[in-house]
Each structure stands twice: as C-alpha cells, then as structure tokens.
C-alpha cells in the first residue's frame, strides 16, 4: 500500500461499520435479478477484502453458522481486534489474516461471495486491478463479488469543497470537521456547496479522513468500472440495491455486483426466482398499492411470495410478479434471499447477545437484524452495557432516569426491539 495510506491506518483506526448493501442476503437478490442464481449464503464461502475490525463480517458469521468466512486487511491492529471480537461472539466459522491483497495466496476452494466495501476508490490503480483479477480467479462458477466505489459524476462537485476545506486546515491547523464548519460560515446560504458541506459533516470526524479527505480518493464512472471488470472476464450484474440501477447524474456511490463472464444466467427473472425472495416495505409511494399494503401489515417480518399470493388471491400471477419487480425497482420493496422474523416487543429482561454487548462496552455501533449499524451517545452505551438479562425493564428505566435524564426510555427500548437488537 502507498506510504500515505499505511501512515493513515497506522495512526488511526477505521471506524467499525456494517454495510447493509454488502450483505449476501441482499446482493443475492441483485444477482437473481441479473439472471444468476447463487448459492444460498447460509452454506457459502464468504470473503471480505479490507475487513478492518470485522464489524461487517462477524454479524454475518453469527447469522450463518454453517457458512465459512474469511477476512483480510493489511492492518495488523484491525485484524487483532477482529479476532478478539470473533472470540467474544464464540465463532468458530471464520478466520482473519493480516495481509496485503496482492500477497494473499489463496489456494483453497473458490468463494461464493467476495465483499470489498470502501476499498476500490481508496487504493492505486495497480491494487484496483489486483482486486478485479483476484475476483476473476477465485469466484465460484456462480459466485458474485460486491464491490463499492465512488462515482465520478457525483464527486466532481465535491472536490472543490474538499480543496477549500483543506486550505482552511493548513492555514489554521484544525481538523476536518472544524475546517468544514468554518467553510460553511463563509459560504453563501444559496450555494449548492452548502448541501455538500452538510453531507460531509454528517459523516463525522471519525470517518472523514478515510473518506472525503483520504490520501487517495479516485472516483470512476460506472462505464469505466464495467469495462475494467470485463477485461478480466467479469460481468456486471447490477447494483446491490436494485433501485439504484436507474440512471442518476448526481450519484456519488455505486455498490456493484459482478460475476464470472461465463456464469450461467437466465434472460429474465422467472417465477421460480421470485419464489426465493422475501420482501419488506421500503419507501412508501403516494399512490394506493395492494401489494405494499399487505407487506406493510406484516412488518417487521418479511413476506414470502407464497404468503403474498395467499393474501391477494384475486390478483393474477403475471400482474403480481410485475408489481413486485416494479416495487423493487422503485425502492418500495426491499428484497432479500432469506426471511427475517423476530418479536418487535422488548423482552421483560432485555439481553443483548455477547457480540452486541461487547460492542456496547467498546462504544462501537450495534448491528441490527437488517445489518444496519447504530451508534449511541456515551451515556446510552452505559445503559446498553447493563442489558445482559440480569435487569428487568423497570430497573433499566431507573438507571436511565438517573444517568440519561434526556432519554425517553420506554420508546427508546421499543425502537431497539423494532430493529431486532434483542433477536
């Protein structure tokens, strides 16, 4: 890796994050919509390149104990943290290696899923090429790689803002957030740069040095990425979020799903393919939609096609299939390859699993049932630490009242349960 990147990752820890778009339960649907049926992740071999401290991979390994997981990262410190967290979670189905991708000699079975989130745009071209070549060489015949990268069109407006903020940094020896705050004060309120500054500031100081202000930040167009993939015989199937397949000039980010060029693909989505999908509600349209109404009533549980069909017996199969595909394309339906079901009511004695409990102790984000990260203020973490099953709701409410006076405990606890934190 370049010296600047090595220096950055040696001096600072990349923030622990889970990445919902990299979840194989989600990317499997993107593959299916692209005509490819992948192995179910519950029994798959899954690799994450640039896994950092394992916060993205460990919850997946907990979900699928019969799958095998491998994480690599060139930061030895991050890999040790990942191993420690995996031990706390009691996982025996994963391994971590501190190694540069270009020196990772994998001679075992091919991978059904390869994940590289937050990697491609922050490394030089030679490492980008090595990543694509590795995927081409080590994907299973029907395997997929989910690779995120910054989109060139959307970043053209951000670079001038970054340059101005860096100039303020150098002049005042301040951090990125302070520089952006100063820049916002001197920027006209009707300037389009205000929205960009606000978006950057929303990321927070922990992530900015690795993202907008990283030593390497190299956005590509989708066409350039797809061409580079094709040169090593990889095929672009689509975005891991199918609603992002529609053209968007201002987009700053892609999460691309690739397969081997020779992988067997159907020309169109079949009814049998739709039967593999489970659905929950996404964005809510202004128009009446019977399919979405049925899905909404089941929340937070996912619905299968069979259940949806049973609730709409008068709707023809062709019409139902078209409505589902249209809903997915518009972001109204969030599809996945497996069901998720849990009690949305808080238990009498709230108890986080060992991994989430350790994350609370370390002040790391908690990953919910949908693989989304959730961070908390310091005092809320003190409350979460006590959710080990030894205290009932009343005792926890008393602690909240004495230590987190600003927190409305009952709805807050309900929100945790609704996100599946106690599942």
N, C-alpha and C positions, 0 to 999 in steps of 0.2 A: 504494500500500500504506500501511497505518497507520504512523505515525511509530515506534511501538514495534517493529514488525516490521522496518522499514528499519534502525533502530538495531541490532537484534539481528544481522541478516545483514550489516551493515556492520562490526560489531565481531568477529564470529566466523564461521568457515566451517562450513557444514553438512557433517557427516561424509560422506565418499564411501561410497556404498552401492549395491549392486544389489538389485533387488526381484523375487524369483522369481515372485510372483503377477502381476506386470505383464508378464511375458514373453509376447509374442504367440503363441508355440508352445503356451503353456498356456491363455491366455484364448480362443484359437480353439476349444478343446475345450468350454469353458464355453458359448460361442456355439452350437456344434453341438448340445450337449445341450439348449439352449433353442430349437432348431429352425432356427437360422440357419447357413448355410454362408458363411464369409467367404473372402476372397481369401487364398491362401497367403502368409505373411509374407515368403517369400524374394523376392517380386517386388512387395511392397506399398509404400505411402507411410505412414510412421510418424512421429507427432508426440509428443514428450513435453513436457508443460507443467510447469514447475518442475523442470527437468532438473538443476539445480545444476551440478556439475563434470563431468557427462556419464558418471559411472561406471555408470549403469544403461543408457544408450543405446549407448555405444561397443562393448561386447561383442556387442550385437545387430547392430550395423553390421558388425562383423568376421565374424559368422556368416552374414550375408546380403548379400554384396557387390552384388547386383543390385537390392536394395531401396534406397529413399531415405529418409533420416532427417532430421528437423528437431527441434532442441531449443531451448526458450526458457526464460529465467529473468530475473527483474528485477535479479539481482546481476551487475554487470559483471565483478567479480573471478572469480566462479564460471564465467562464460561464457568468460573468457580461459583459465582452467585447462582447460575442456572442449576448447577449440580446440587448446591445446598437446598434450593427451593424444591427440586425434584425429590430429594431425600425426605424433606418435611412432608411432602404430599404422599410419600410412600409409594413412589412409582418405580416399577422395575421394567417398564417397556420403552425406555428411552435412554439415549446416550448423547453426550455433548463432547465436542472436540474443539480445542483452541488451535485453529489453523487457517491460513490464508486459502481462499478457494482454489487458487492456482496450484497449491501444494497438497490439496485434498485428494489422495489416491483412493478412490472407492472402487473396490473390485468385487463387491457383493452383489446381491440381487438388485435389479433396477427399482426405481421409485415410482409409485403410483401417483404421488403428489410431490411437487417441488414448490416451495414458497420462497420468494425473495421480495420482501416488502421493505421499502425505504433503503434500497441498496443501489439500484441501477443508476440513478441520476447523480449519485454522490461518489462515484468511482471513475477513474480514467477509462478511455475507450478500450484499452487492452484488457481491462478487467470486465468491462461490459461484454466484450467478445468471448472471454473465457466463461462467463456465466451462461451465455446462449449455447456455446459449444458443449458445456457440461450437461445442460438440459437435453440437448440432442443426443448425447452419448448415454445418458443414464436414466432417461424416462422409460417406463414400461411401454409395451406396444400401444396400450390405450391410456397411458398416463397423461397428466396435464401439469403444466408449470404456471403458477400465478405470479406474475412479475409486475410490480408497480413502478411507475416512472413519472416524472414531471412532464407536463405537456407544454410544448414550445409556445403555441399561440397565447395561452393564458399568462405565461411568465414574462412576456415581453413588456407588459405594463408594470410588472413588479420590480424588475431590475433597476430602473431609475430611482425608485423609492429606497431600495437597498443601498444604492450608491450614496444617496443623500444621508441616510442614517449612519452609514459607515464613516462618512466625513465628519458627522457630529461626534461619533465615538472617538475618532482620532484626535479631534480638537479638544474634547473635554475629558478623555479617559473614563468614559462611562460604559455601562453595559448596554446590551441591545434594547432592552425594554425602555430604559431611560432615554436612549437616543430616539426611539420611535415616539415617545411621549413628547419630547422637545419638538420633533419634526411635525407632530400633529398640531401643536400650538401655533406653529408659524405657517401652516398650510391653510389656504382658503377653504371655508366650510363647503363651498360648492364644487371643490375639486374632486375628480374621480379618485384621486390618490387617498382621500380620507377613508374610503371603504377598504382599500388595500392595507393601509396602516392599521385600521381596526382589526382586520382579519389576522394580521401578523401578531398584534398584541394579544389577541385571544389565545394564541398558541402558548404563550408564556415563556419566561426566561429559560426554563429547563430545556425546551425543545428548539428554540430559535437558532442556537449555534450549530445544531445538526441539520437544520432545515434551510430556511431562507438565507441564513448567514453562514452556511457551511463553506469550508475552503474550496470544495468542488460542488457545483450545482449546475448540472448540464441537462436542461430540458430538451426533449426530442419531439418531433411530430409523430403522430401515430403511423403515418406512411413510412417514415424512416425506420421506426422500430419494427414494423411488419416486414420490411424489406431485409433488415439485418437478420431477423429470425428466419426468413425464407432462405437466405444464403447458407444457413446450416441445416436446412431441411426441417424447419419447424413451421407450423401453420397457426395463424392467429384465428382463434375461435370466436372471440368477442370479449367484452368487458365482464369481470366477475360480478358486477352489478348490471344486469341486462338493461335496466332503464338508462344506463349511461351510453348505450350503443348509438343513440341518436346524436347527430352532429351538434356540437356546442362550441362556438367560436372562442368563448372566454374560459373554457375549461383549463384548469391548472394541473390536472392529475388523471392518470389512467391506471387501471388495475387490469392488465391484460392476461387472458388465459390462452396458453399455447399448447399444442400437441405435436406429435411427430407428423411430418407431412404425409407419411404412408398409413397413418392410423385409419381404421375403418370408420367412415362417417355416413350417416343417413342424409338424404337430401332434404328431409323435412322432419319436423317433430311428429312423432306418432302418438296414438292414444296410449299405447303401452308405455311410452316415455313419460307422458303426463301422469301416469299412474304411480310413478316413482317420486313425484313431487308432493311436498307438504307445504301448506300455504298459511300465511298470517297477513294481517292488514298492514299496509304501508301508508302512503299518502292518501288522503280522503278527497275524492272529487266532489264537485258541487252538484253533479247530477245523480239521480237515483240509479242504483245498480244492485239488482237482487243477489248477484254473486258476492259482492263485497259485504252486503248486509249479513249474509249467512256466515261469512268468515269472521266478521266483526263480533257476532254473538258468541263465537267460540273462544274469544280471547281470554287469557293469553295462550291457550292451546292452539297448536297448528291443526289444520284440517287436511285430510287426505282427499284425493279426487273422488273416491268411493263415497265418503261422507258427504261431500259437497253435492254429488249427484243424487244421493238419497234425500237431501233437503230440497232439491229442485227437480222433482220427478217429471214435471211437465216440460222441462227445457230439453230440447234435442241435443244429442251428444256433440254434434258439429258446432252448434251455437255455444254450448258451454265451453268447449275447447278453445274457440276463438275468443271468448270473453276472458278466459284465463290468460291466454297468451297476450292479449291486449292489455290486461291489467298488469301483467309482469313488465311489459314494455314501457308502460306509463309510470311504473313505480307504485301503483295502487296495491299490488300484491307482492309480498316479499316471499320468494320461494326458497326451499331448502330440500335436501335429499333425505332428511330424517325428521321424524316428529319430535317436538319438544312439548312436554306436558309437566306441569307442576302446580302445587297449591298456591294460589296468589294471596292467601291469607297468612299472616305471620303466625308461627308456631307459639305455643304457650311459653316455651323456653327457647328463645331464638338461639340457634347454634350455627356458626359458620363452619364449613369444612376446614381441615387442617391447613390447606393452601391459602384460602381466603383469610383465615385467622392470622397466619404468618404474614401475609401481605398487610393486614391491618397493623401488626406490630412493627413492620418495617416502613410503614407510611407509603405503601405502594397502592396503585389502583386495584380495586376489586373487579374481577371479571364476571359479568352476569351470565345468565343462561343463554344469551344470544351472542356471546363472545365480545360484548362491548365493555370497554374499561370505564370505571367510575372512580374518580378521585374525591377526596373529602378534606375539609379543614382539619387542622391538628386536633381540636377538641372532639370532633366527631370520631376520629380514629381511636381516641381514648375510650369512647363508648363502644365502638366496634370490637375492640380488644376484649371486652367483657362478654361478648356473645359467644360463649363456649358451651352453652347448655346448662350452666350452673345457676343462672339467674332467670327469674321469670320476668314477664313484661313489666310488672309493677316495680320490681327492684331496678330494672333498667331505666324506667321512667324517672324514678327518684334520682338515680345517678345523673341522668340527662338534665333534670331540673337544677341540680347543684353545680354541674360542670359546664353545661351547654344551655344557658338560660335563653339564648336566642332561638333554640331549636324547638319546633313543634313536634314533639316526639312521636305521637301516635300516627299522623300521616306520613312522617319520615320512615317509620318502621314499615308501614304499609307499602311505601314506594320500594323499599328493599325487597319485600316479599314479591311484589308485582314484577320485579326484574329477575326473579328466580335466584336471589342470593342465598336462600336457605334450601335450595333444591338439592 
